[in-house]
Amino acid sequence: MSTNSRPVRRRRNVIHTDDIDDDLHKLNHSTRQPTLEEEEEYEESDYYEDTGSRNNGPDPSDDEFGTFRPPEFDSGEDESYTDDSDARDEFYDHLRAANNLRPRAKGKENDPEVLMNLEMADTAFVHEDYDEAVKYYSEVVRIDPKHVRSYRILGDIAKSRGKLNDCCTYWFLAAVNSEWDGQLWSMVADLSASLGHTTQAIKAYGKAIGLRTEDRSRLMLERSLLYKKTRQFGRALDGFRKLCSLDPTNREYIKELASIYVQDRRENDAINLYMDIFDKNIHKGGKTNEPFPEFRWEDLNILAELYITKRAWKPALRVILLASRFLQNRLDEYWWDNHANDAEFEEEKRKEVLAEINADPSFYDREVFLPIDIRYKLGQVRLELDQKDEAMKHFHVLLDEDNEEEIADLLLEAGKCLEMHGYFSDALIFLTRAVLYERTSDIDTVILLANCYFEVGDYAEARDAYEAVLNATPDDMTIKLSLAEALYRLSDIKQAEELLAEVAASRKKLTQESIGAKELKEVDITEEREETGVSIFLETRPVKLTKKPTEDEKIAAEEASKRKVLETFRRMQRLQDDITKGEPIAINAWMQSASRLIEMFMSVPNFFPRDKNRTFKGIVSYRRKKPMEIDERIARVYNLFEGMSIMDNNSRSFLTSEKEFRGLDYDSWFMIFIQYVLLEARFKNDLEYATSLIEVAGAVSVFVQDKNKSAIIRLVKLSFGIATGDYLAMVMTYVRYFLTGNQFSPFIYKLFLCCFASGTDAWEAFSNYNHQKFFLRQLKAYDSVCSGKKITGMATISADIKGLKFKNEHCELLYIYSNLLGGNRNFISPLVYLSRVYLGYDQDPMVCLTLGLAHVHRSMQRLSANRHMQLLQGISYVMQYRELRLVNSTIYEEQEVEFNIGKLFHMIGLVSEAVVHYNKVLEYHDQLINDPDYDMSVEAAYNLALIYNLNGNSALARELTEKYLTI
């Protein structure tokens, strides 16, 4: 049904949104061919469709109109209005006809009802009766939805009443129905932009650009700025490139273009933009006569900042020096390239150099002044190139400025640079001045100041600064640790302990809380619109997603992490002497700092590969060659956390240093791990956590691929096994590793004996049959090496024995094997092996004791031909043990000898002699009361009590029990 045939019964004194939508749809989506003018009108928007860019979103040139709901109106003031579009519309109609296109759909201007309502509306409008005017103009647009003048006047009335959103809506409808009115589209665009209807404004600017010529540049500028605001960088870049081509000397266009390049992470393009301008200024435009902007100090400042952002220090230095000479008309002073300093900018030194080269007198009067921003950047670049003296010359110029507050930000940046490079006393000069001004006295500045005070040893100032920061951020654990250390240095132990306790409690709470993986949430880009702030278009808001950082951002973040790691490590090193002394506060503070570094280290997946045998070659980072699909990205994240490295067409890898991570070499990281684990076990008595952490260290590829580090990790695990009494699992596993890896090593055989020092569990593990078989095979292997013959059942010789000379007997190996046999109550074989040991080591007290006990036990089995002689022989060896053991002895050796001899006499039934020696053992009790681990008084008292009870002296037995055996 056509518009003209709609039933009258549907006509009410409101605007039907369905009618407007239908008419707008017919107007903008008809199947007719467009006219030349229409094609020209859409030229701008079509151009941006073809160029394409990242994050452009939907093309705002698409005609997707929303639903219009005009509000109620109040009375207001009148605005003059002149409609001069009739002649233009008639002209375009003639063009349509000339191109054989269907003529534009006519409105209902001649409809009697329209004319009547229009007359009444105009009358009311002239008499400023806006309520009546709105009523009749609304009736006009209800009957004729394409009546432009009514929409215009309705918009004017709404504007006069301050209802700008309604005004914008009416004007937009007027512009849609009067497509060729560029001025109206421009008004709609400006008003939409001011109201925040960005998509609608972009659409309107596109229409206006195609229709207007007098302020085309302004319209293109406004639209490009909106593209930039909505992060549609491709379209924004195209717009500013066009503007630059129209006005190549406009500096604002160039700044905006560079700004978009930087936001779009295309710093190289921004650098090339300014370098091209610089090149044209040097060569005066080159072969072409095209206009170009003048290169100024502000351009050099931007260019230097871009190079610094890229961390391209040497190119930045070359550009600053060359551009400064150009701006000072000194390009002919080429000799400065041979100087490694900046003497050309110092009056006195400059004159000295000019005198040395016999320069023309005209050179002496040239201007060498540098703007303060350029001076700072030159100092920063020099500092990054490890040229501190030159950097400080430039930085000190900042201190001579009259209006210090204006350059407070430069003072702060200079302090940051110096602090980052470890020049703390120099950094304090600038930071103490920067903190005086409000805009540079934030928390970060105070933290920097506190760190510098601490590093130079001014702990009182550091304490005050840390306390000020802690008042602002009371939950910052890092600041609490730093403050605790400062208080410790000031001998305020109590408050330091309280802070450390708070940090420990906070860390425990964080550990217990379940921190799940963050789920990606879809961003709702269409919000509910209020009726008073509605736009014709659904506004496409910038989607704030977490973007993958650029390489430069990664480098900057890595440098920041490196600085924090080095700062923390320096703090830990300062505590090392106090840790050696066993100071609890120092140990606690060190462990708190170390735990943060360990957590950081453990968060790097490359340290935990699936294949531990793969040689560690550094941490692999990835640079994307092309965008990845979401499934690929998710898969890559999972693979990284599983230790898998991706090498596909989407990326190319590069390696960080193989010798260090975030400023610390891997030896230092390993030391942190091991010391933290040992302190956790020794001072915190948390063997379970220490064991789990050493297991983590054992999974780090860069550690386990180093034989020394791997051995230390296993040695720590072995010590934890001994401490926990896990002899059958941990102790036997790791001691076997050292035995097999260090074949025939006397030290390792002694270590083996130490691992099973005392206790029933230790004895059971020591006398395990597997140990007997292992050491027998090792003994055969050693005999094979000495004799030069292969022996059946010998172990494989894995040790490098080339060029080594071996003794006929391996004392430690024979000693261990004989003790293993003795543990199974077999004393014939131990006597054979111990006799072999005695031949070469008859002055070893333990060999004598073991050999003597073997003879005594053998005689007690009554299996020898003359057991009495064998008993005497055994006692003679024990007496020799006594003689050798008491040479240069201490109370420990003296008590040991008395106990062993007393035990020997007790075992063979000579209890009278045993009582004498047991009582001598008890005489050492008072001297060893502070060292109960090595005091044998308890064992001696127990044996004495048994003897007294068996002989009827229960009173003396009770006395011994109460004195030595009662807790």
N, C-alpha and C positions, 0 to 999 in steps of 0.2 A: 504494500500500500504506500503510495507516495505521501510526501509531507502535506501537500495541498488538500488531500482527500481525508485527512484525519477528522473524525467526528467532533462536533462542537462540544459534545457533552464532556469531553476530557479537559476542556479549558477551564482552569481555575486560576486564582490570583497567585500562583507560585510557578517557579520554573521547574519543569519536569526533567529530571536528570536523565531519564531514559531517552527523551527526545534529543537532548544535547548530545549524548553519547552516540546515538544513531546518526545524527547529522555530521558530527565530527568524523565518525568512522567512514561515512560516505565521502566526505570531503578529502580525507587523507589516504584512503585505501580503495579508491575506485579503480576500475580496470582500464580506464582510458590511458592513452599515452601521454607522458608529460610534455609540456611546452618547453621551448628553449629557455624561457625565463625560469621555469621550475627547475630545469637541469642546472642552470647557473646558481639558483638558490641553494641547491643541495651540494654544490661542488665542494664546499669546505668540509662538510661532515663526511662525505664519501672519501675524501682524501685521507682522513684520519682512520677510516675503517681499513684502508688498504695498507697503511704503514704498519700497524700492529705494534704492540709493545707488551712488556710484562706488566701485570697488575692493572691493565687498562679497564677491565670490567666491561659491562655492557656499553654499547655505543649510544651515547646520549642523543644522537640524531634520530634514533628510531622514534616513530610517533606512537608512544604508548601513553595515552592519556588516562588519568585517573577519573574518579567520580567527583563532580562538583556539587557542593552543597552551599549555596549562598546564605548568609546570615540575615538576621533582622537588621534594620537600619534605624538610626536616630536622626533627628534634624541636625543640619550642619550649615556650613557656609558654601557659597557658590564659587565655581571656578570658571573662567572664560574658556570657551572651547571653539575651535575652528576646524571643520572637516574639509580638507582640500584633496581628498583621495579620489573623488569621482572622475576627474579627468584622467588620472593615472589608470584607474580601473578600466575606463573606456579604451585607453590606448592598448592595454594588455589584452583586452577582448579582441581588438583588431588583429593583434599579433597571433592570437589563437586561431582566428579564422584564416589568416594567411598561411598557417602551417597545417591546415586541414584538421584541426583539433576541435573537439567538442567545446562549445562556448561554456564559460563558467556559469555554474548554476546561479540563477537570479534569486534574490530575496523577495520579500513581499512588501517592498516599499510602497507600492500602489494599492495595497489592500486597504479598503476603507476603514476597517477596524484598527489597523496599524496607524494610519494617518490620524485618526481621531485620538487614540491614546498618546501618540507622539506629540500632538498639539497640546493636549492637556499636560503632558509631562514637561514640555518646554516651558509652558506658562508657569507651572509650579516651580520649575528650576529657576526661572528668571526672578520670581518673587521670593526665592530662598525658602520655599516650602518643601524641604527635602524629603519629608515623609511621603507627601503626595507624589513628588517627582519619582521617588524610588518605586512607589506603587505602580505608576503608569509605565515607567521604563521597563519594569519587570514584566508587565503585561505585554509590552511590545516584543521583548525577546522571547516571551512564551509563544507568541504567535509566529514571530519570525526569528528563529534562533541565530540567524546570520546578520542581524542588524548591528553593525559595527558601532554606529554613533551611540546607541543606547548603552552598549557595554562600556564605551569610553566614559560616558557621563556617569554611569553607575560607579565606575572606578574612581572618577574624580570626587564624587560625593563621599565614597568610603575613605579616600585619602584625607579629605578635609576633616573627617571625624576621627582620624588617627587609626583607622582600621586598615593597616597596610597590607595584611594578608588578603583581605577581601578585595582591596584595590588591585593587588597583584593578580588575583584570579580573574577579575573582570577584564583587566587590560590584556591578560593572556588570551582570553576568549576573543576579545576584539582583534588581537593580532592574528589569531588563527583564521578568522573570517575576513581579514584584510591582509592577505599574504604578502602584498608588495609594499607594505608600510614599514620601511626599515627603521624609521625613527621610533615607531611604536614598539617594535621588537627590541630596540636598544633600551627603551624605558623599562620594558618588562624584564630584560636581562639585569639591568642595574638594580631594580627593586628586588628581584628574586635573589640576587647575590647578597644584598644587604640583609635580607630576611633569613638567609641560610638555606634557601632552596637551591642547592648547588646544581643538581642535575637539570632542573628546570632552567636555571640561569645559563648553563652550558648550551642547552638546546636553543634558547633565545639568542644568545650571542652568535651561535652558528647561523641562525636566520638573518640576524642583523648584518653580519659580516658580508653575506652574499648580496645584500641590498643597498648598503651604504658605502660611500667612498670617502666622505669628508673626515670621519673619525675612525676609519678602518683600523688603524694601528692601535688606538685605545681599546677598541673592542677585542682585537686579537690578543692584546696584552691581558685584559681582564679574563678572557676565556683560558688563556694559557696558565694564568695564576690559579684559576679554579682547578684545572687539570693537575697542577702541581699539588694543590691542597688535597685533592682526592687520590694522590699518589698514582695518577695515570701518567707516568713519566714519559712514555713514548709520545703521546699526544702533546704533552707540555713541551718536550724538546722540539718537536716539529713546529709548534707555534712560535717558539722563541727563535728558532733558526730562520723562519720566515721574517720575523721582525728584524733580526740582525741583517738580513739581506736587504730589507727596505731602508734601514737606517744603521749602517755599519759602525757609525761612530757613537752610538748611544751606549753609554757605559752601564746603565741600569740593565739593559737587555743582556749584556755580556755577564754581569754578575748573577742574574737570575739563571742564565743558561749554565754557568759553572755550578751554581748551587744545586740545580737539578741533577747535573752529572754526579755530584758528590752524594746526594740522597739516593741516586740510582746505583750507587757503588761503582761508578765509572770515573774514578779519580784520574786515571790516565788521560781520559778525554778532556777533563777539566784542565789538566796540566798542558796538554797540547793546544788547547784554546788560547791560553795566555802566552804560551811560548810562540805561537803563530803571531800574536799581536806584537810580542817583543821582537821577533825576527823582522816583521814588516817595519817596525820603528827603526831598527838598526839599518836596514837596507832601503829605507824610505819607500816602502811599498813594492820594491822589486821592479820587474818589467812592466807590471800593470799599473794603471793610473787609478785603480779603485781606492775609494776613501777607506781609511782605517783609523781606529781610535788611538789616541795618544797614550803611550805607556807611562804610568806614573808610579810614585812610591806606593800608593795603595794597591796597585796591581802587583808590584813586587812582593808586598806583604802577603797577598792572597796566594801568589805562586809559591812563595817559600813555605807557607802553611800547608799547601797541598803536598809538597815534597816531604815535609816533616811528617805529615799524616801517613805517607807511604814508607816512612823510615828510610828514605833515600838520602843519607846524610851527605855523601860526597857530591851528588848532583845538586843538592840544595846549596851547598857551599859555593860551588862554581857559579850557579845562577845568581846568588846574592852578590858575589864579588863583581861579576861581569855587569849585571844590571845596575849596580850602584855606580860603577864607573861610567856607564852610559848616561845615567840620570845626572851625574855630576860633570858630564862632558869631558871625561878622562879616558876614553877608549884607547887613545894612543899611548897610554902608560902601560905598555905590554910587559914591562920588566917585573911588575908585581907578581906575575905568574910564577916566578922563580923563588918567591919568598913564601916560607911555610907559616908566616904569621900575618897579622892584620895591621902591620905598621903603616900602611897607606891611609888608615883612618885616624892615626895619632899624629898630631901636629909636630911634635918634637922628633919622633923617630922617622916620620916622613921626610923631614928636612935632612936628617942624617943620611938617609938612603939616597936622596936626590943629590946631596953633596958628593957621595961616593961615586956616583955614575956621571958626575959633571953635567947634570941636566940643565936645560935652558932655564934662565931666571923666571920665565913666564909660568913654569910649573909650580913655583913656590906659592903663588897667590891663588891657586885653584881651591874651589870649595870641596871639603871632604866631610861635611856634616852628614850624619846618619840619623834618620828619624828614630825615635826611641823604640818603636816596635821592631824595626829592622835590626837595631842594635841588639835587642834581646834575642831575636832569632839567630843572629850570627853567633852569639854566645852559646846558645843552646846547641847549635850544630857543632861548634868547636868542642863542647863538653862531650857530646856523643861520640866524637872522633878521638876521645882520650887526650884532648889538648886543654887540660884544665887551666893552665896559666893564661892562655889566650881567652878562654871563656870568662875567667874572673875579671879580666880587664873590661870586657863588655858589660858584665853584670854590675860592676862597681859604678858604671856610668849611671845606672838606675838610681843609685843612692845619692847622686848629685842633683837630681831633679828637684826643682823648686816646689811644684805641686805634687807631693808624694801620693796624695789620695787618688789622683787621676790614674796613676800607674800601679795602684795596689795589686791589681790582677797580675801584672808582670813581676812584681816582687814575689808574689805567691808562687808563680810558675818557676821562677828562678830558684826559690827555696826547694820546691819539689824536685827539680832536676838534680840539684846538688845532693839532696837527701837520698835520692834513688841511686846515686853513684857512690854513696858512702862518705860524702864530705859533710859530716854532720855539723861541725863547728862553723863552717862557711854557710851552711843552710840556715843556721840560727840567725845569722845577720839579717837575712831577708825575711824569714818567717816571723821574727819578733816585730818587724815593722808592718808586715802584711796583716797580722792579727789585730792591729790597732784600729782597723777600719771595718765598718759593718759588713760591707759586701764581700770581704775576704776573711771573715772571722767565723766561719762555720765549724762544725764538729771535726770535719776532716783536717782542717788546718790545725786545730788544737791537738789532734792526734799526732800529726807530723811533728809539731813543736815538742810534744811530750817525748816522742821517740828520740828526737835529736838530743834533748836534755839528758835522757837516759844514757844514750850512747857516749856522750862526753863526760858522764859521771856526775852530773848535777842532779842527784836523785831527789832532792827536796823540790826543785822546780818541776821535775818529771811527775812527782807525786801530786802536786797541786794541779797540774794539767790533766792528769788521768782522772783525778777526782771530779774535776769540772765536766769532763766527758761522761763519766759514769753517772753523774746527776742527770744528764740529758738522756742517756741510754742505759738505764739501770740493769738491763738484762744482757748486756754485751759481755760474753765470757772472755773474749780476747783482752778487752780493757781490764777486766778483773784480774786476769793473770799478770798483765803488765804492771798493774798497781800493786799486786801482791809482791812481785819481785822488787819493785821500788821500795816498798815498806820493809821488805827483808833486808835490803841494803842499808836502810836507815835504822835497823835493829828493832823495828816495831813488829816483833814476832807474833804477838797475839792477834793483831788485826790481819796480818798476812795469812795466818792459819784460818781465820774466819772466812776470808775471801776464797781461799783454796777449797774450803769445805763447801761453799756455795757453788763454786764451779763444778766440783765433783758431783754434787746433788743434781745440778742442772744437766750435766752430761748423762747421768744415770737415767734421768727422766726422759731425755730425748732418745736414749737407747731403747728404753722399754716401750715407748710409743711406736705404734705400727705406722711406718712411713711407706705407704704404697706408691706404686708408680702413678705418675700424674696422667690422668686420662685426657685425651684430646676432646675438647668440647666444640661443637659447632657454634659459630657466631651468627646470631640472628641479625641480619642486616636490614630487616624491615621492622621498625618499631611502630607502635600504635601512634597515630597522629591525632593531635587535638584539633577540634573543629576550628579553633581560632588561629591555628598555625599550619594549615593544610597546604600542600603543594599539589599541583596537577600531576606531577610525577611521583612515583615511589622513590624516595631518596635512597641512593646507594651510598652508604657510609663507608669510610675507609675501614677495611677489615684488619683488625689489629692481631695478627698472628705472629708467633715467634719465628722470625726469619732465621735461616741459617747464616751465621756470621761470615763475613768476608775474610779473605786471607789476612788482610791488614788488621781487622778486628781480632782475629785469632792471635796474631802476633802481639797486639797490644795487650790482650787479656793474659797471654802467656808471660809477658814481661811483668805485668802487675803481680801475677802469681809468683813469679821468680823472686820479685822484690820481697814479697811477704815471707816466702820460704827462707831466704837468706837472713832476713831480720829475725825470724824465729830461731834459726839455727845459731845466730850470733848470741842470742839470749841464752840458749842452752849451753853454749860453750863457756859462757861466763860462770855458769853454775857448776861446771865440771869439778873444779877443785873442792867445792863444798860437798859435792856428792861423794868424792873420794874419802872425805872426812866423816861421811855418814850423817850429814845434817838433814834431818827430816823435812824441813821447809824447802830446802834446795831440791831434795829428791822429788817432793810432791810437785813443785813448780816445773821441774824438768819433765816429769812424766806427763803433766797436763799439756805442755807445748809439744812434746814428742807425739802424743796421741793424735793431735791435729795433723801433723805431718804424715803420720802413718796412714790415717784415713784418706788423705789426699793421694798418697802413693797407691793405696789399694783401689782407688777409683779409676785407675788407668787399665783398661782391659788388655792392652798389649803386653803387660807384664805377666799375664796369666794365660799363655797359649795352651791349646789342647795338646800340642806336641811339644813336650818339654825339651826334646832333643834338638829342636830346630834352633839354630844359632841365632842369638839375639843380635839384631842389627840396628836397633833404634826403634823409636815409636813411630808407627806409620800414621801419617795424616793424609787426608784425601782432599783433592781439589776437583770439584765437579766440572765435567766437560759439557754436560747437558742436563736439563731438569729430569728428575726421577719421578715416576708415578708413585702414588701414595703406598701401594703394596710393596714396591721395591724399597721405598724408604723404611717402612716398618720392618721388612725382612733384614735390611742392613743393620738396623739398630739391634735386633735380636742376635744377629751374627756377631756383631762387635762384642756384645756382652757375653757371648759364649766363647769368645776368643778366636773367632774365625776372621780372617782378613779377606777383604773383597778386592779382587783385581779384575775389573771388567772394563767394558768400553765406556762406562759412565764416569770413570774417574782415572786419575793418574796419581800415583803415590809419591811422596817424598819423605825422607827420613830425617828425624831430628838427631841430635848428638848421640853417639853410641856410648859415650863415656860419662854423661851427666844427665840429670833430670832436674829442671828448674833451678839451675845454678849450683847444685850439689852433685859431686861425683857419686857413683854407686857404692864406693867404699863408705862414704859418709852415711848414705841411706841405710846401708847394711849395719853400720855401727849403731844407728838410731834404733833399728829393729831389735838387735840383739840386746843392747843395754836396757831398752824398755822392757823386754821380756824378762830379763834377769831381775830387774828392779821390781817388776810385778810379782815375781815369784818370791823374792827375798824379803821385800818390805811390805808388800800388800798381802802376802801369803795366799795369793789366788793362783794356785798351780793349774787349775782347770783352764782359766782364761789364758794364762801364759802358754800353756800347751797348745791351745787352739791357735794362738797368734803365731807361735813358731811353726805350726803347720802351714799357716798362710805364707810365711817367709820361705818355707820349703817349696812352695808352688810358684815362686817368682823366678821366671826363666833366667833373668840376668844374674841372679844369685846362684842358682843350682848349676849353671854352666861354668861357674868358677869353682875349681876344685877346693881351693882353700875355704871359700865361703860355704860351700856344700858341707865340708868336713866340720866347720864350726857349728852349722845348724844341727847336724847329727849329734855333735858332742853336747849341745844344749839339750836336745831331746833325750840323750842318754842320761844326763844329770837329772832331768825331770823324772825319768823312769826310776832312777835310784831313790829320789826324794819321795815318790809316790809308792815305792815298793813293788812296782810292776816289773819284776825280774824276768818272768817267763815270756813276756811279750816285748816291751820296749827295750829293756836292758839287753836281753839276748840278741834282739834284732840289730841294734845299733853297734853293740860291741863286736858282733860278727863282721859288720861292715869295716870296722877299723882293722880287725885281724886279717881279713882277706886283702885289704888294700895296702897293708904294711907288713908284708910277709917277712918273718925273721927279725922284726923290730923289737929289741929289748924293752923299749919304752912302752910300746903297745901291750906287750905281755904283762908288764907291771900295771898298766891301766886296767887290763882284764881282771887282775887280782883285786884291784881297788873297787871294782864294780860290784863285787860280792863280799863286802867287808864282814858283815856280821848278821846274825839272825837265821832262824830256821828256813824261811823262804829263800834267803840268799844262798844258804848252803844247798838246798834242794836244786836250785837253778844251776849252781856252780858244778855240782857233781852229776849233772845230767849226762846220760850216756852219749848224747850227740857231741858233747864237748870232748869226751874221751876219744871218740872216733876222729874228730877233727884234729886234735892235737897229736894223735898218733900218726896221722898222715903227714902233718907238718914236720914231725920229728923224723920220719923216714925221708922226707924230702931234704931236710938239712943234712942227715947222714949221707944221702946220695950226693949232695954237693961236696961234702968233705972228702968222700971216698972216690968220687968221680964215676960211680957206678949207679945204674938204675936199680931201684928197690921196689919190689912188688907192693902195691898199695900206697905208694907215695903220692903226695899231693902235687898238682901241677905247679911248677916254679914260675910264678908271675913276677917276682921281684927282679929288678935289673942288677945282676950280680957280676957283670963284666968288670974285670979289674979289681974285684974285691977279694981280700984274703980272709978266710974264716978260721976260727979256732976249732979245735977238735970237738969241743963240747959247747953246747948252747945252754948256759946255766939257767936262764929264765924259762926256756922251753922245757927242759928236763924237770925243773922244779915244779912247774904247773902240772905237767903230766903225772908226775909221781904223786902229787897231792890229789889229783882226780882219782887215781887208782886207790889211794889210801881212804878216800871217802867211801869206797865200796867194801871196806873191811878186808882188803887184799893187801898184805904187807910184804909179800915176797918180791913182787915186781917193783913197788916203790923203793925197796932197799937197793935193788939193782941200779935204778936210774939215779937215786940220790947218791949212791956211791960214786957214780960217774961225775956227778956235780962236785962232790967233795974233793975229788982229785985235783980239780983246778981252783976251787973256791973254799979251801979249808978254813979261811979266816972270816967267813960270812956267818954271823951268829944264827941267822934264821935257817941256813942250811944245816948247821950243827944241831939246832933244836929239832928240826923236822926229822933228820936222820936218827937222832937219839930216840925220839918218840916212836919211830917206825920199829926200831929194835925192841923197845919195851913192849909195844903192842904185839909184836911177833912172838916174843917170849911168853906173854900172857896167854897166847893161843895154845901153848904147849905142843907145838908142832915141830919145834926145832930139836936137834940132837942134844944140845946142852943149853937149856933155856936159862939157867942161872948165869952162865957166861955171857949169853946174849943180853940178859938184863943188865949186867954190869957194864957191858959195852955200850948199851943205850944210855945208862946213867953217866958214863964218862963223856959221851957226846954232849949231854945236857949240861954237865959241869963246864965243858969247853964253851958252850953257848953263854953260860953265866959270866965266864971270864971275859969273853969278847964283848958282851953286851954292856958291861959296866965300864968299859973304856970311854972316858970323857962323857959319862952319863949324866942325866938329870933325874929328878925325882920320878919322872914318868917311866924311864927305863928301869930304875931301881925297884919301883913297885911292881912293874911287869915281871922282872926276874924272880922276885920273892913269890909272887902268885903262881908262876909257872912251876917253880920247884916244889912249892907247897902242893899244887895240884898233882904233880908227879908222885910225890910220896903218898898222898891221899889215895891215888889210883892203885898203887901197888900194896896198900894196906899199912904203910908206916905212918899211922895217924899222929904219933907223938912228934915226929919230925914235921909232919904237915902242919900241926898246930903252931909250932914255932914260926914257921914261915908265914902262915896266915895272920898271926898276930903282928908280924912285921909289916904286912900289907896294911893293917888297920892303923898303924902309926902314921901313915902318910895321909890319912883322911882329912885332918885339919888343914894340911897344906893344899889340898886339892878341892876344898869345899866349894870354891868358885868355878871349878871346872869338872862338873859331875860326869860329863861324857867320857872322860878318860880316867876317872877314879874307879878302881876295882875293889873298893872297900865293901860294897854291897855283896859282890860275889864271894869274897873271902869270909864275910860275916855269916852268910848263908851256909857255906860249907862248914864253918866252925860250929854253927848251931846244930847241924846234922851230927857232927862228931860228938858234941857234948850230950845230945839227946840219946845217941846210941850207947854212950857210956854212962848214962844215968845222971848227968849233971844238968838237969832241966832248968835250974835257977840261972846258971850262967848262960844257957841257951836263950832263956827268956830275956835276960839283960841285953844280950847282943841283938836280939830281935827288936826290942823296944828302941835301942839306940840307933841301929843302922837300917833296919828293915821296915820300920813303921813310918807312914807318912802323916 
